[in-house]
Amino acid sequence: MCVISLCTRGALHTTARRRSTAALGDDVHVRHKLHNCLLRPWRAGDEASLTTHANSRDIWLNLRDQFPHPYTPEDAEAWVKFASSQAQPTSLAIEVDSEAVGGISLKLHDDVERVSAEIGYWLGQRFWSRGIMTAAVRAVTEYGFEQFSLTRVYALPFVTNVASHRVLEKAGYAREGLLRRSAIKDGIVLDQVVFAITDHDLVRVSVA
Ligand SMILES: CC(C)(COP(=O)(O)OP(=O)(O)OC[C@H]1O[C@@H](n2cnc3c(N)ncnc32)[C@H](O)[C@@H]1OP(=O)(O)O)[C@@H](O)C(=O)NCCC(=O)NCCS
């Protein structure tokens, strides 16, 4: 069970206050019962821990091929350079014990789909099954609705990625359907499951 607070340096109690501070790119905190986790922008100095934790075939197998494997120091350098330059971050590092051990991103869409974003995430294996990603997905979903005027956030885990399905269910996402034989990973054609949450779902949760 996680205790989550989406806040910037101390408790914030109003949505208006959250909007104004998060827009400045301040750190977003996720407090976990067992560990103090922090969601914050990527920054120079994260490269070594990023290389260590991202360099995993088990992580890569569940992500798009654009996530490198093996994950080299050069890959980490390029990622940190890109992500740390975002004026309003859509990619955040997950920090545990002062190390960046995972990442979570919103891919914003454009044109008529500019109200939608895809959420993607990974976590170093040492930290799996502690509730960390469920807390992070909840926090970043809220951040996305508030900061980018989104009406929908969705994810497309492979049908085989049961842990990610569980994360999304626990974070309030609904299973909407199956994109049959829509992806190929490591030479195997896979179905992808559509999970999504809308701004209306959030309103229902908050008045319930
Ligand atoms: C998926 C991932 C992000 C989960 O992170 P996490 O911090 O371990 O997730 P949480 O601890 O919040 O929740 C995991 C849930 O999945 C469950 N789970 C884990 N492995 C499972 C499996 N093989 N089958 C069924 N459930 C499983 C856990 O028991 C937990 O559910 P519970 O709280 O009901 O017990 C992590 O495993 C990861 O980085 N995987 C590789 C990258 C990836 O898959 N990214 C998502 C792409 S869509």
The ligand as an ORCA input file, in Angstrom:
! r2SCAN-3c Opt
* xyz 0 1
  C       6.086     -3.384    -15.089
  C       6.921     -2.689    -14.022
  C       7.041     -1.233    -14.362
  C       6.214     -2.866    -12.667
  O       6.823     -2.030    -11.695
  P       6.642     -2.359    -10.126
  O       7.148     -1.197     -9.355
  O       7.217     -3.695     -9.850
  O       5.046     -2.446    -10.035
  P       4.164     -2.496     -8.706
  O       4.988     -3.094     -7.614
  O       3.558     -1.176     -8.494
  O       2.989     -3.507     -9.129
  C       3.301     -4.734     -9.781
  C       2.109     -5.660     -9.684
  O       2.252     -6.700    -10.645
  C       2.239     -7.954     -9.987
  N       3.090     -8.845    -10.763
  C       4.405     -8.795    -10.944
  N       4.799     -9.792    -11.750
  C       3.687    -10.460    -12.098
  C       3.415    -11.587    -12.927
  N       4.395    -12.215    -13.590
  N       2.137    -12.003    -13.059
  C       1.132    -11.381    -12.423
  N       1.320    -10.281    -11.625
  C       2.588     -9.861    -11.473
  C       2.755     -7.651     -8.595
  O       2.404     -8.674     -7.691
  C       2.015     -6.327     -8.347
  O       0.626     -6.539     -8.111
  P      -0.018     -6.578     -6.627
  O       0.318     -5.274     -5.960
  O      -1.459     -6.771     -6.885
  O       0.635     -7.745     -5.929
  C       8.344     -3.320    -13.933
  O       8.200     -4.687    -13.771
  C       9.175     -3.035    -15.178
  O       9.890     -2.050    -15.226
  N       9.091     -3.939    -16.161
  C       9.855     -3.794    -17.415
  C       9.405     -2.605    -18.244
  C       7.925     -2.595    -18.488
  O       7.266     -3.635    -18.540
  N       7.372     -1.384    -18.638
  C       5.961     -1.216    -18.961
  C       5.744     -1.272    -20.433
  S       3.997     -1.118    -20.810
*
